[in-house]
Amino acid sequence: MAPTADVIIIGAGISGLAAGCYAQMNGYRSQIFEASDLPGGLCSGRSHQGYSFDGGLHYVFGTGPGQPFYSLWQELGAVPGLEFVNQTEFMQIRGPQGDVLRVHSQPDQLEAHLLALAPEDAKLIEGFCKGVRKFKEFDLSMLQQKPKSLMTAADWARLGKQVLPFMGVLGKWSQLSLRDLAGQAKNPFLRAAMPHMFAWPDVPVMVGMSLLAYLDNGNAGFPVGGAIAFSRAIEQRYLALGGEIHYSAPVERVLVEHDQAVGIRLENQAEYQADRVISACDGRRTIFDLLEGEYINRRIEKLYDGHLPLHSQFQVLLGVDMDFSQQPPWVTHLLEEPIAIAGQDHFEIGVKHYGFAPSLAPPGKSVVSLMLTTHYRDWQSRYGNGIPSRDAEILIDRMEAFYPGLRAATECMDVTTPLSLEKATGNWQGASSGWLLTKDTLPLMIKGVPKRLPGLGNFYMVSQWTEPGGSVPIVALSGRNMIAEICREDGRTFTATVPG
């Protein structure tokens, strides 16, 4: 069978769509095969009774003209066509005694609020806000704009010169987690609330600082229409470039001849051949299922032996006949009495609504997300493949104390566990961002994860599993950089264009 494409891409998530777009821009005929019936992977959504349930996207770096990552989204057709909402308050953390920590994106406003809340921690607060101000000048994209294999001595010298002014803050705040920082606080409420400022306590402080800095710069907006609108925009860019997507087409095997990838076989046994294959889906499934574990080494085995941290959630998405638009968009409630979910006690519940993007719900109504950080093993041992409806009811009942009438106003509901997310998206153990970015895994992100497998030619990997910590622009750059490397292999000059 003659090749039907120059490049076959497995997965129409953001990294797969990006790889497809840049393949088309550089003259390669590409086809994408996606198991789902929608683009976006984790960056997607579903409609229920007029509500758009969107649980996987909180913000997108690169939405501010002239800001870092903006040119990436220009090339991929996501800006300026989409409208983005920028928020001035990222989150609130509310204590059981009525204390409230407001995570303002503007560092002066944040500093004034925190000093009023905990004047005894002035030195800690001033140091943190000083770091946020410094990161307003930091271009995170400069660390990812070019594949390391293509970096010349001049490139490394230029990068070193760009990073040099930030070495102090990078060195200090990359080795300290939010949990570590909170442990230095004297004020009891600040010590309890600070670990939850950016949704997980073990995130390096520099990551949270970068987020606040980008929010304040107007460079971390949420797309009106939600994640699916964002993914659709990139899908349309790919199709306009001449690419082809096969939806509801799960891949069963990567075809290999003489240790060279030559195509794929779908679960319906249809086979497609290509000169190259790029996997933009779950890393573990790619290596151990699609390739049956035949192309590994000790380093790859260790990456997937379960010792690295993952971030997974229990999430209950509600369509409610209530107007949440005057509520803070994201609140973490610290509980005096724990709530038992999947057999484990939890002392905090995240509540997010999307009233700031009103297109996601009918007028006067709201989409509300109830979130708990959880572990895959708890659900696996307790439920197997069952649906934990009782846990969802328990969570809604507890939220009645904070949002009276919530249960009666609920018109539809969607429940996601690590098990169901793994089944729906293929992401190992329901991980929402590949390996969790912590101060311990940060060196892994900098060093990088193998994007080729030992002994296998014409095969490449992109996605959140090759870019620890994930994030939407980083996985898009993963696809972009892989096509740049393929161009180098073929002696072509890599080209990136902007539509129109």
Secondary structure, DSSP 4 states (H G I P E B T S, - for coil): ---SEEEEEE--BHHHHHHHHHHHHTT--EEEE-SSSSSBTTS--EEETTEEE--S-S-EET-STTSTTHHHHHHTT-TTTS-EE--SEEEEEE-TTS-EEEEESSHHHHHHHHHHH-GGGHHHHHHHHHHHHHHTT--GGGGTSS-GGG--HHHHHHHHHHHGGGHHHHHHHHS-BHHHHHTT--SHHHHHHGGGTTS-TTSBHHHHHHHHHHHHTT-EEEETTHHHHHHHHHHHHHHHTT-EEE-S--EEEEEEETTEEEEEEETTS-EEEEEEEEE-S-HHHIIIIISTT-S--HHHHHHTSS-S-B-EEEEEEEEESS--TTS-SEEEEEEEEEEEETTEEEEEEEEEE-TTSGGGS-TT-EEEEEEEEE-HHHHHHHHTT---HHHHHHHHHHHTTTSTTHHHHEEEEEEE-HHHHHHHH--GGG-SSSB---TTTHHHHHH---SS-TT-BSEEE-STTTSTT--HHHHHHHHHHHHHHHHHHTTPPP------
